[in-house]
Structures are given as structure tokens and as C-alpha cells.
């Protein structure tokens, strides 16, 4: 699950160098559900960065995450995974363990992380999640689905590769803050 992520100056630099049409920068460093977040999407074959609210509005709830394993079969998301994919750039993201301890995760290479996402016709965003990798498993059973920057355009516009991306695993992840303590009992 992904419920909070953060930016750094490097994230803004990444957007400046990888996006054709940019947005005015919001200097907020932490992003949470319901806030407008910067996303990268394709428009007229150009990478565009736009601000959209994080969370699909369903009745009186917000759906902030979408499971990669079931996205194609869920009525709420099945058209969005085909027609409206996006990337959410981040320096890192936070996750809490079962004892509510907070951990921050970043790329081991300290690169910008690209979280896979979808958006709906109302321009609301949901971050894709997948099963946890070995780094995340001790903390949480889910994690954001991450797309390597070399595959940005394929994720954004190539429908033939959707299944590949939905099943991919990214191990370029490390804990940068928080201390995991093994339970004795």
C-alpha cells in the first residue's frame, strides 16, 4: 500500500529533464491522499506533467491504491488501465508496519522512483500496488508498483506491455529511515 510519498530537488530536476510540458512547481515535499499530486501522462505523443487529486471518489470514500493483480478485471479500473496510465515521480515513499512504526523507502541508486498509476475520466489518480518484494515484506505485504525510467513511454502508451508491467518486480529499494525490530514472541 502507498499512502504517503515525498519529493526532493532531484525529483523536480527529473521532471524538468524528462517531461515535454511541465507544471508550475508546488514546493510541498510530502504528498498524501486527497491532495493534488504531480503526475506524468501522455498527451498528443508528448510527456506532460499535470496536477490531479490523489484518490478516486467512490461514494464517500477515496480509493487511493489499485491492486495490479486485479486491475484489469475490476469494473472501476479496467478502462483506465487501458486508456489512462500515468507515472507518479517520487524521491521515496513511506510505509508503516503493524506496530505503526514509519519507514521511508528510496531507490538504492538514489534515482527518482516512478510509481505506476492510473487516472479516471474525472482526472482522479490511483497508485498501483503489487505484492511486497524482499525488502518490503518485513514491513508490509503490499508496495507501490514501480516502473524503471527506461520504460516510461512503454508504460504510458504501449498496451501490448501492460501484463508485463503488472507482473514485474522491482528490487531497487532500500529502507532509508526507520528501524525494523524483530519480535521475540
C-alpha positions as CSV (number, residue, x, y, z in Angstrom):
1,X,0.0,0.0,0.0
2,X,1.2,3.5,-0.6
3,X,-0.4,6.3,1.5
4,X,2.3,9.0,1.5
5,X,5.3,9.8,-0.6
6,X,7.8,12.6,-0.9
7,X,9.8,14.8,-3.3
8,X,13.3,16.3,-3.3
9,X,15.0,18.8,-5.6
10,X,16.2,15.8,-7.6
11,X,12.6,14.8,-8.3
12,X,11.9,18.2,-9.7
13,X,15.1,18.0,-11.8
14,X,13.9,14.6,-13.1
15,X,10.6,16.1,-14.2
16,X,12.3,19.1,-15.8
17,X,14.6,16.8,-17.9
18,X,12.0,14.0,-18.7
19,X,8.8,15.9,-19.4
20,X,8.0,17.9,-22.5
21,X,5.3,20.1,-21.0
22,X,5.7,20.9,-17.3
23,X,3.6,22.4,-14.5
24,X,4.3,25.1,-12.0
25,X,6.1,23.6,-9.1
26,X,4.4,23.0,-5.8
27,X,7.1,23.1,-3.2
28,X,5.3,20.7,-1.0
29,X,7.7,17.9,-0.1
30,X,5.2,15.3,1.2
31,X,2.1,14.2,-0.7
32,X,-0.9,12.5,0.9
33,X,-4.2,11.2,-0.4
34,X,-6.8,13.8,-1.5
35,X,-4.1,16.3,-2.3
36,X,-3.4,17.3,-5.9
37,X,-0.3,15.4,-6.9
38,X,2.0,15.8,-9.9
39,X,1.7,13.0,-12.5
40,X,3.3,12.3,-15.8
41,X,1.0,11.2,-18.7
42,X,1.0,11.2,-22.5
43,X,-1.0,13.8,-24.5
44,X,-0.5,14.1,-28.2
45,X,2.6,11.9,-28.0
46,X,4.3,14.2,-25.5
47,X,5.0,13.6,-21.8
48,X,3.0,16.1,-19.8
49,X,3.1,16.8,-16.1
50,X,-0.2,17.7,-14.5
51,X,-1.7,18.1,-11.1
52,X,-4.5,15.8,-10.2
53,X,-6.2,14.7,-6.9
54,X,-5.0,11.5,-5.4
55,X,-7.9,9.1,-4.9
56,X,-10.9,8.0,-6.9
57,X,-14.1,9.3,-5.4
58,X,-16.4,6.3,-4.7
59,X,-19.5,7.3,-2.8
60,X,-18.0,9.0,0.4
61,X,-14.6,7.2,0.1
62,X,-11.3,7.7,-1.7
63,X,-9.7,4.8,-3.4
64,X,-6.0,5.7,-3.3
65,X,-4.5,2.4,-4.4
66,X,-5.3,-0.2,-7.1
67,X,-4.1,-3.8,-7.0
68,X,-2.1,-4.7,-10.1
69,X,-3.3,-8.3,-9.9
70,X,-7.0,-7.4,-10.3
71,X,-6.9,-4.0,-12.1
72,X,-8.0,-5.5,-15.5
73,X,-11.0,-7.4,-14.0
74,X,-12.3,-4.6,-11.8
75,X,-15.1,-2.5,-13.4
76,X,-13.9,0.6,-11.7
77,X,-10.4,0.4,-13.2
78,X,-10.5,-1.8,-16.4
79,X,-10.8,1.1,-18.9
80,X,-8.3,3.3,-17.0
81,X,-5.5,0.6,-17.2
82,X,-6.0,0.5,-21.0
83,X,-6.5,4.2,-21.8
84,X,-5.3,6.3,-18.8
85,X,-2.0,5.2,-17.3
86,X,0.4,7.6,-15.6
87,X,3.5,7.8,-13.6
88,X,3.9,9.4,-10.2
89,X,7.5,10.6,-9.7
90,X,8.9,10.4,-6.1
91,X,12.1,10.5,-4.2
92,X,10.7,7.9,-1.9
93,X,7.6,6.7,0.0
94,X,6.6,5.9,3.5
95,X,5.1,2.7,4.9
96,X,4.0,1.7,8.4
97,X,4.5,-1.7,10.0
98,X,1.8,-3.4,12.1
99,X,3.1,-1.6,15.2
100,X,2.6,1.8,13.3
101,X,6.3,2.5,13.0
102,X,7.0,4.6,9.9
103,X,9.7,3.6,7.4
104,X,10.9,5.6,4.4
105,X,11.9,3.7,1.2
106,X,14.0,5.0,-1.7
107,X,15.9,3.6,-4.7
108,X,19.2,2.0,-3.8
109,X,20.7,4.1,-6.7
110,X,19.1,7.2,-5.3
111,X,17.2,7.8,-8.5
112,X,13.7,9.2,-8.8
113,X,11.2,6.4,-8.3
114,X,8.3,6.2,-10.8
115,X,5.2,4.8,-9.2
116,X,2.8,3.3,-11.7
117,X,-0.7,4.9,-11.6
118,X,-4.0,5.2,-13.5
119,X,-6.4,8.1,-13.6
120,X,-10.1,8.2,-14.4
121,X,-12.3,10.5,-16.6
122,X,-12.7,12.8,-13.6
123,X,-8.9,13.3,-13.5
124,X,-8.5,11.4,-10.2
125,X,-5.4,9.3,-9.6
126,X,-4.9,5.9,-8.0
127,X,-1.4,4.4,-7.4
128,X,-0.9,0.8,-8.5
129,X,0.3,-1.7,-5.8
130,X,1.8,-5.1,-6.0
131,X,3.0,-7.9,-3.7
132,X,5.9,-6.8,-1.5
133,X,9.5,-7.6,-2.5
134,X,12.0,-9.0,0.0
135,X,12.9,-5.5,1.3
136,X,9.3,-4.6,1.9
137,X,7.9,-7.9,3.3
138,X,9.0,-7.4,6.9
139,X,7.2,-4.1,7.0
140,X,4.1,-4.6,4.8
141,X,2.6,-7.2,2.4
142,X,2.0,-4.6,-0.4
143,X,4.1,-2.0,-2.1
144,X,3.8,0.5,-5.0
145,X,4.3,-0.9,-8.5
146,X,7.4,0.9,-9.8
147,X,8.4,1.4,-13.4
148,X,12.0,1.8,-14.4
149,X,12.7,5.2,-16.1
150,X,13.9,3.4,-19.3
151,X,10.3,2.1,-19.7
152,X,8.4,5.3,-19.1
153,X,7.0,5.6,-22.7
154,X,6.1,1.9,-22.9
155,X,4.1,2.1,-19.6
156,X,2.4,5.3,-20.7
157,X,1.4,4.3,-24.2
158,X,2.1,0.6,-25.2
159,X,-1.0,-1.6,-24.4
160,X,0.9,-4.7,-25.5
161,X,3.2,-4.5,-22.5
162,X,0.6,-3.9,-19.7
163,X,0.6,-7.5,-18.5
164,X,4.4,-7.5,-18.4
165,X,4.4,-4.3,-16.2
166,X,1.6,-5.5,-13.9
167,X,3.6,-8.7,-13.1
168,X,7.1,-7.0,-12.9
169,X,9.0,-6.9,-9.6
170,X,11.4,-4.0,-8.8
171,X,14.1,-4.8,-6.2
172,X,15.8,-1.4,-6.4
173,X,14.6,-0.4,-3.0
174,X,16.1,0.2,0.4
175,X,14.9,1.4,3.8
176,X,16.4,4.9,4.4
177,X,14.8,5.7,7.8
178,X,13.0,3.6,10.4
179,X,14.4,0.7,12.4
180,X,12.8,-2.8,12.0
181,X,12.8,-4.7,15.2
182,X,12.3,-8.5,15.1
183,X,9.7,-9.7,17.6
184,X,10.9,-12.0,20.3
185,X,7.5,-13.5,21.0
